[in-house]
Amino acid sequence: MASRQQIGFGGIVSFELDTGQVCIKTSAKGLDYFSLAESLDGVERLICHPSTMTHVTLSQPAKANASISERLIRLSVGIEDGDDL
């Protein structure tokens, strides 16, 4: 899909997990190589749960309109070696 929509690629990957919000945040905090953080404009590896972090102030209808679900996760990939990921 990305190759049809973009010219080149960025460092953010978004996906949805088939689990609840509590499990998502608990799992994110237990990662070894990604830090749970809101800033996605740096060069370090970060993971974000937009619904409760970057988009927490939006109403549920606004989140739905922006495709921000409770299951959405965003990874910001930094400048590290691909084998480290």
N, C-alpha and C positions, 0 to 999 in steps of 0.2 A: 504494500500500500504506500509506504513512504516513497519508493522510487517513482510511483505514478504521481504523487503530490508535490514532490520536492526536487530541487536541483541541489545535490549535495546532501549531507546529513549533519545533524547536530549531536550534542552530547546528552540529550535527555530522552529517556525511554519511559513510556507510560504503559501501564497494563492494569488489569483488574484481577484480584484474587477471589477465589470462591470460598470466602471465609468471613467471619464477623469482624467488626471494627476493633474489638479488644484483642483478638488474636493477631490482627495486622500490626497494631502498635507494639504489642509484646514481642512479636517476631522481629520487627524492625529494630527494636532496642537490643536484641541479641545478636545482631550481625557483627562479624569480625571486620569486614572491609568497608562498610558503609556507615556513616554517621547519620543519625536521625536529626535533620535540621531543615529549616524553612528556606534558606538562601540557596537558589539554584543557579547563581551566576558566577560561582568561583571555579577553581580548577581541581577541587578535591571531590572525592566520591561521597555523594550524599543520597539519602533516601527521604522521601516526604510523603505524608498522608494528607493530600490537599484538603479534604473535607474537614479535617480538624486542625489544620495548620494554616496554609496560605489562603484558603477560601472559607475559613470558619465564620466570618461575618456575613456571608451571603445567606439569603433565605433559601429554603429547600427548593422552591420553584426556580430561583436564579441558578442554584447549583445544577439542577436538572437541565436547564437551558444551556449551561456551559459544559455539560457532560462530566460533571464532578460528582461521582457516586461515592458511597461509603466504602466501596471496595477498590477504589482507584489508588494506585501507588505510582510514584514518579521516582526514577533513579536519575541522578545527575552523574555522568561518568566524567572523571577528571582526565589528567594527562598521564596516568599510570600505564604501565605495560598491560596489554590486553590479557596476558596469561594470569595476571594478578586478580582479574575480575572473575 
